[in-house]
Amino acid sequence: MNFRKEHDCIGPKQVPEEAFYGAQTQRAFENFHITGIPISHYPHIIYALANIKKAAAITNQALGKLDDKKTEAIIFACDELLAGKYHDQFIVDIIQGGAGTSTNMNANEVIANIGLEKMGFKKGEYDNLHPNIHVNMAQSTNDVYPTCLRLTLISKMNQLIDSMEYLQKSFASKGEEFSHILKMGRTQLQDAVPMTLGQEFISYSVMIGEDIERVREAKELICEINMGGTAIGTGLNAPPRYAQMVTEKLKEITGLNLILAPDLVEATQDTGAYVQLSGVLKRVAVKISKICNDLRLLSSGPRCGLNEINLPPMAPGSSIMPGKVNPIIPEVVNQIAFTVIGSDVTVSMAAEAGQLELNVMEPVIAASLLNSLTIMQRGFRTLADRCISGITANEDICRGYVENSIGLVTALNPYIGYEKSTQVANEALRTGGSVYDIVIEKGYMSKEELEKALSPENMIHCHPLNLGATLK
């Protein structure tokens, strides 16, 4: 491999001749063998950096600080990145020391070298287009990196919302399909009162819908950026009007509803929006995991469990037990939830660990949030496509549980009264008979009246129908 010699404030550094990154990126690559996940693993980071550098160059040109030739070269380089080119040049590990400086410099160096070649110069001839002086003009890592993270998070949150809406519709569709199937509701794993299987699945759809709104609310906080604050929020080395102008230009380029933070000193050090988002993701994960637990319980068996529903078989379940099929899709979503919950602890600790005018722990916040958003988005679509859409119901089993359950008497209270209901319950417990049969045998209700009382329509509307019968 051939090398070119570059230098930074540490000293000279050998960089691969064909590399579009420079000395600082090379040092970061050597320093941070941490996760093995480079920032190029998340293309939206590169898109965000390119949009930021493009907006900054246009703003600096408008303010008379950057000449037309250099501006055009930077814009060209940024557009190349936005077109998906040169992403393999972003080699810095997602978790790094330095509050994101290595990520910012990786972008500055790549953009500078792409621009240099466009201008007719060789890589590394930074007198003509410098990573710090020109590409990073009026910027600091401390406003670029948080802004980059927020733009990236917005993109990932939009993907998550799409997946949640997709999963919500999948549950709603099953709720409609199962609306006629009577089953036993349970509290504390004990028989409670009758309901429909459709109501159970609709409730999952509603739960997800509520959380979609919580994610949207969290996204609004992420839209506040601190561009122009430079090092600590005082705007040192940024021209007057730069902060507002670069924010407006970035808003125009991205099409996002970005706003400039009212206090840039506060915005540079505060990571509260990340904590809020992480908490919302934890909420979503906890609730989805609970739903997956329910699916595993409802499908347990097939002979010795509840067996009210059948999950679609996705893979053989055992290397030793023939014919066994496991609920592997809910299981993997459970594990996604555990990961997200653990990441929330990481984000909380990292947010708390910031000192004074900067939080240097933002890279691990970025890694945690982006990983959570990615696996949730993928997991929810997997759950919808490879599990929910293929669920079938065991209608006879569901109905049988209702007819044999002691809890059935609660639903019959409005028709036969509390005293008779108690007598029926006690006899069912004593003899092992079914409530359904005992009510008919004692003449408290006819079979037709009982069937009407237990109709799915009655369960859904939660009120006794007028049976036209007198209590006997």
SEVO-775574 format. One record per residue (C-alpha): residue in three letters; x, y, z. Coordinates in steps of 0.02 Angstrom, whole numbers, padded with zeros to 5 digits, always signed. Layout:
BEGIN
ALAXYZ
...
// end
This chain:
BEGIN
MET+00000+00000+00000
ASN+00063+00174-00043
PHE+00047+00316+00082
ARG+00046+00504+00082
LYS+00112+00606+00227
GLU-00006+00724+00316
HIS+00008+00813+00481
ASP-00103+00879+00620
CYS-00068+00962+00787
ILE+00003+00798+00854
GLY+00129+00783+00713
PRO+00154+00693+00546
LYS+00045+00545+00501
GLN+00047+00419+00360
VAL-00120+00402+00269
PRO-00160+00276+00131
GLU-00133+00362-00035
GLU-00306+00320-00102
ALA-00398+00370+00057
PHE-00510+00523+00053
TYR-00495+00541+00241
GLY-00343+00620+00322
ALA-00227+00617+00471
GLN-00355+00645+00609
THR-00470+00510+00542
GLN-00322+00390+00530
ARG-00277+00424+00712
ALA-00457+00396+00766
PHE-00463+00232+00669
GLU-00308+00174+00762
ASN-00366+00238+00932
PHE-00543+00170+00936
HIS-00556-00016+00902
ILE-00713-00025+01010
THR-00874-00090+00932
GLY-00813-00132+00758
ILE-00959-00028+00695
PRO-00900+00122+00591
ILE-01009+00275+00573
SER-01040+00220+00392
HIS-01150+00082+00466
TYR-01279+00220+00487
PRO-01290+00308+00317
HIS-01405+00440+00390
ILE-01257+00504+00492
ILE-01163+00538+00330
TYR-01316+00618+00250
ALA-01336+00729+00404
LEU-01153+00782+00403
ALA-01160+00819+00217
ASN-01315+00927+00238
ILE-01236+01021+00383
LYS-01073+01056+00290
LYS-01170+01107+00134
ALA-01280+01227+00232
ALA-01129+01300+00321
ALA-01034+01328+00158
ILE-01183+01415+00077
THR-01207+01524+00230
ASN-01022+01569+00241
GLN-01024+01615+00056
ALA-01177+01726+00082
LEU-01088+01813+00226
GLY-00934+01845+00118
LYS-00821+01727+00216
LEU-00796+01589+00087
ASP-00756+01618-00098
ASP-00862+01546-00237
LYS-00735+01416-00296
LYS-00713+01338-00124
THR-00900+01345-00091
GLU-00937+01254-00254
ALA-00808+01121-00214
ILE-00882+01090-00041
ILE-01059+01083-00110
PHE-01003+00961-00245
ALA-00922+00848-00115
CYS-01076+00855-00003
ASP-01190+00812-00149
GLU-01079+00662-00188
LEU-01103+00600-00009
LEU-01290+00630-00020
ALA-01290+00525-00179
GLY-01219+00380-00078
LYS-01039+00392-00138
TYR-00880+00382-00032
HIS-00972+00311+00119
ASP-00835+00182+00141
GLN-00719+00325+00187
PHE-00811+00352+00351
ILE-00711+00229+00455
VAL-00716+00300+00632
ASP-00795+00189+00765
ILE-00970+00243+00821
ILE-00909+00248+01002
GLN-00759+00363+01024
GLY-00679+00483+01144
GLY-00674+00668+01104
ALA-00860+00711+01105
GLY-00877+00668+00921
THR-00726+00765+00857
SER-00665+00614+00759
THR-00834+00598+00671
ASN-00834+00783+00626
MET-00656+00777+00562
ASN-00689+00619+00462
ALA-00822+00719+00370
ASN-00714+00875+00354
GLU-00568+00777+00280
VAL-00670+00674+00159
ILE-00764+00827+00096
ALA-00602+00925+00079
ASN-00516+00789-00022
ILE-00666+00758-00136
GLY-00672+00946-00164
LEU-00485+00957-00197
GLU-00496+00828-00336
LYS-00644+00921-00410
MET-00537+01080-00409
GLY-00394+00989-00496
PHE-00281+00963-00346
LYS-00216+00807-00260
LYS-00280+00737-00097
GLY-00196+00818+00050
GLU-00155+00984-00037
TYR-00252+01074+00097
ASP-00184+01247+00059
ASN-00316+01252-00077
LEU-00462+01181+00026
HIS-00432+01145+00210
PRO-00536+01028+00319
ASN-00533+01145+00469
ILE-00515+01317+00392
HIS-00641+01300+00251
VAL-00752+01146+00272
ASN-00770+01175+00460
MET-00783+01365+00447
ALA-00890+01445+00584
GLN-00919+01273+00660
SER-00861+01166+00804
THR-00885+00982+00838
ASN-00992+01042+00983
ASP-01128+01109+00870
VAL-01100+00998+00717
TYR-01104+00831+00809
PRO-01263+00862+00911
THR-01349+00932+00757
CYS-01292+00782+00655
LEU-01358+00664+00788
ARG-01525+00752+00793
LEU-01547+00747+00604
THR-01502+00563+00605
LEU-01621+00526+00748
ILE-01764+00614+00657
SER-01737+00503+00505
LYS-01730+00346+00612
MET-01883+00399+00713
ASN-01982+00422+00553
GLN-01935+00244+00505
LEU-01987+00182+00677
ILE-02155+00271+00665
ASP-02185+00190+00495
SER-02149+00018+00569
MET-02259+00050+00719
GLU-02403+00104+00607
TYR-02377-00053+00504
LEU-02382-00162+00659
GLN-02533-00068+00726
LYS-02630-00103+00566
SER-02582-00286+00575
PHE-02656-00302+00750
ALA-02811-00203+00700
SER-02839-00318+00551
LYS-02832-00470+00664
GLY-02948-00385+00787
GLU-03077-00367+00649
GLU-03050-00546+00590
PHE-03074-00615+00767
SER-03219-00501+00817
HIS-03344-00645+00821
ILE-03241-00764+00928
LEU-03293-00774+01111
LYS-03157-00812+01237
MET-03118-00796+01421
GLY-03031-00641+01483
ARG-02905-00665+01621
THR-02835-00559+01763
GLN-02688-00616+01869
LEU-02685-00772+01758
GLN-02855-00821+01828
ASP-03022-00831+01737
ALA-03109-00662+01739
VAL-03252-00623+01621
PRO-03293-00662+01439
MET-03232-00552+01297
THR-03195-00574+01114
LEU-03028-00620+01041
GLY-03053-00470+00928
GLN-03059-00354+01079
GLU-02895-00426+01139
PHE-02807-00390+00974
ILE-02888-00220+00953
SER-02821-00172+01125
TYR-02645-00210+01063
SER-02675-00099+00912
VAL-02733+00043+01025
MET-02582+00023+01139
ILE-02465+00042+00991
GLY-02563+00191+00926
GLU-02542+00282+01091
ASP-02355+00255+01085
ILE-02342+00318+00906
GLU-02402+00486+00974
ARG-02271+00480+01112
VAL-02133+00453+00983
ARG-02199+00599+00881
GLU-02195+00710+01035
ALA-02016+00660+01072
LYS-01968+00700+00892
GLU-02023+00880+00916
LEU-01891+00901+01052
ILE-01757+00828+00939
CYS-01793+00962+00807
GLU-01708+01097+00913
ILE-01526+01120+00859
ASN-01377+01225+00916
MET-01290+01266+00751
GLY-01189+01426+00767
GLY-01153+01398+00950
THR-00978+01335+00903
ALA-00872+01280+01052
ILE-00983+01313+01203
GLY-01132+01408+01136
THR-01059+01584+01135
GLY-01039+01583+00946
LEU-00851+01616+00950
ASN-00778+01626+00772
ALA-00951+01626+00692
PRO-01005+01787+00601
PRO-01156+01886+00662
ARG-01320+01815+00594
TYR-01232+01651+00552
ALA-01328+01544+00678
GLN-01499+01594+00615
MET-01448+01590+00432
VAL-01367+01418+00439
THR-01518+01349+00531
GLU-01636+01418+00399
LYS-01527+01349+00259
LEU-01518+01178+00343
LYS-01706+01180+00366
GLU-01726+01220+00181
ILE-01605+01083+00124
THR-01675+00945+00233
GLY-01859+00992+00231
LEU-01864+00965+00419
ASN-01949+01080+00544
LEU-01786+01129+00630
ILE-01777+01272+00753
LEU-01629+01362+00829
ALA-01617+01338+01016
PRO-01656+01501+01109
ASP-01502+01483+01221
LEU-01354+01405+01132
VAL-01249+01388+01291
GLU-01387+01284+01369
ALA-01417+01186+01209
THR-01233+01140+01190
GLN-01225+01052+01358
ASP-01404+00990+01382
THR-01446+00812+01329
GLY-01620+00809+01401
ALA-01703+00778+01232
TYR-01602+00617+01215
VAL-01656+00561+01387
GLN-01837+00597+01342
LEU-01824+00500+01179
SER-01737+00355+01265
GLY-01875+00348+01395
VAL-02007+00344+01259
LEU-01916+00203+01170
LYS-01909+00108+01334
ARG-02096+00134+01356
VAL-02129+00066+01181
ALA-02013-00082+01211
VAL-02093-00127+01377
LYS-02269-00126+01304
ILE-02223-00223+01146
SER-02133-00351+01253
LYS-02288-00371+01360
ILE-02390-00403+01203
CYS-02264-00533+01147
ASN-02278-00617+01316
ASP-02466-00625+01290
LEU-02446-00702+01118
ARG-02331-00836+01189
LEU-02456-00875+01328
LEU-02608-00878+01214
SER-02520-00995+01092
SER-02444-01107+01226
GLY-02471-01293+01205
PRO-02528-01358+01088
ARG-02599-01491+01203
CYS-02548-01435+01378
GLY-02562-01245+01365
LEU-02697-01117+01326
ASN-02691-01151+01138
GLU-02816-01013+01098
ILE-02716-00952+00949
ASN-02588-01026+00830
LEU-02433-00929+00784
PRO-02369-00966+00608
PRO-02229-01097+00615
MET-02066-01014+00566
ALA-01935-01146+00607
PRO-01913-01315+00691
GLY-01909-01287+00878
SER-01790-01419+00940
SER-01640-01522+00892
ILE-01703-01666+01000
MET-01894-01653+01014
PRO-01978-01699+00848
GLY-02119-01588+00791
LYS-02090-01451+00919
VAL-02117-01274+00855
ASN-02073-01123+00963
PRO-02137-00942+00962
ILE-01971-00878+00895
ILE-02033-00712+00826
PRO-02109-00649+00990
GLU-01953-00713+01077
VAL-01837-00609+00969
VAL-01945-00455+00996
ASN-01935-00486+01184
GLN-01746-00484+01168
ILE-01752-00323+01068
ALA-01851-00247+01211
PHE-01722-00303+01339
THR-01585-00221+01234
VAL-01681-00057+01222
ILE-01715-00055+01408
GLY-01530-00081+01442
SER-01485+00057+01319
ASP-01598+00176+01415
VAL-01488+00150+01568
THR-01335+00190+01462
VAL-01413+00349+01394
SER-01465+00405+01568
MET-01291+00379+01639
ALA-01207+00463+01491
ALA-01323+00614+01502
GLU-01287+00631+01687
ALA-01098+00617+01659
GLY-01080+00781+01564
GLN-00983+00920+01649
LEU-01001+01107+01634
GLU-01022+01172+01455
LEU-01016+01007+01359
ASN-01068+00827+01373
VAL-00924+00725+01303
MET-01023+00562+01315
GLU-01134+00598+01165
PRO-01053+00461+01056
VAL-01118+00323+01170
ILE-01286+00410+01177
ALA-01286+00410+00986
ALA-01236+00227+00976
SER-01368+00175+01102
LEU-01513+00273+01026
LEU-01471+00227+00847
ASN-01455+00044+00889
SER-01620+00047+00984
LEU-01711+00134+00842
THR-01637+00016+00712
ILE-01678-00148+00798
MET-01851-00088+00850
GLN-01894-00034+00674
ARG-01836-00199+00601
GLY-01910-00303+00741
PHE-02084-00228+00729
ARG-02096-00263+00543
THR-02034-00439+00574
LEU-02167-00461+00707
ALA-02303-00399+00590
ASP-02249-00498+00436
ARG-02187-00659+00513
CYS-02306-00677+00658
ILE-02461-00568+00675
SER-02519-00581+00495
GLY-02517-00771+00503
ILE-02604-00797+00672
THR-02757-00909+00670
ALA-02882-00939+00809
ASN-02941-01101+00888
GLU-03121-01046+00902
ASP-03190-01204+00983
ILE-03058-01201+01118
CYS-03092-01018+01155
ARG-03279-01052+01167
GLY-03251-01207+01273
TYR-03151-01109+01401
VAL-03296-00986+01417
GLU-03427-01120+01442
ASN-03323-01213+01570
SER-03260-01063+01665
ILE-03326-01014+01836
GLY-03295-00835+01783
LEU-03443-00849+01666
VAL-03562-00815+01809
THR-03499-00636+01820
ALA-03566-00604+01646
LEU-03733-00682+01695
ASN-03760-00574+01849
PRO-03873-00450+01757
TYR-03985-00592+01699
ILE-04005-00713+01845
GLY-03950-00604+01991
TYR-03807-00614+02114
GLU-03882-00749+02227
LYS-03918-00872+02087
SER-03750-00835+02010
THR-03666-00878+02175
GLN-03763-01041+02187
VAL-03712-01088+02011
ALA-03529-01047+02045
ASN-03525-01150+02205
GLU-03607-01300+02121
ALA-03487-01290+01974
LEU-03339-01288+02094
ARG-03409-01431+02197
THR-03459-01545+02054
GLY-03338-01496+01916
GLY-03486-01458+01803
SER-03492-01312+01684
VAL-03581-01150+01727
TYR-03661-01153+01555
ASP-03743-01323+01583
ILE-03794-01289+01765
VAL-03885-01128+01718
ILE-03986-01222+01587
GLU-04018-01372+01700
LYS-04086-01262+01839
GLY-04197-01171+01717
TYR-04124-01001+01758
MET-04107-00964+01571
SER-04151-01055+01412
LYS-04013-01106+01293
GLU-04071-00972+01172
GLU-04066-00838+01307
LEU-03896-00896+01365
GLU-03827-00895+01188
LYS-03891-00719+01162
ALA-03817-00659+01327
LEU-03649-00732+01276
SER-03651-00667+01098
PRO-03495-00574+01043
GLU-03601-00419+01013
ASN-03653-00418+01194
MET-03475-00443+01253
ILE-03414-00298+01146
HIS-03547-00175+01202
CYS-03529-00226+01384
HIS-03714-00214+01432
PRO-03852-00345+01452
LEU-03969-00365+01305
ASN-04157-00360+01333
LEU-04192-00544+01327
GLY-04378-00525+01360
ALA-04364-00656+01496
THR-04406-00645+01678
LEU-04287-00710+01809
LYS-04349-00874+01876
// end
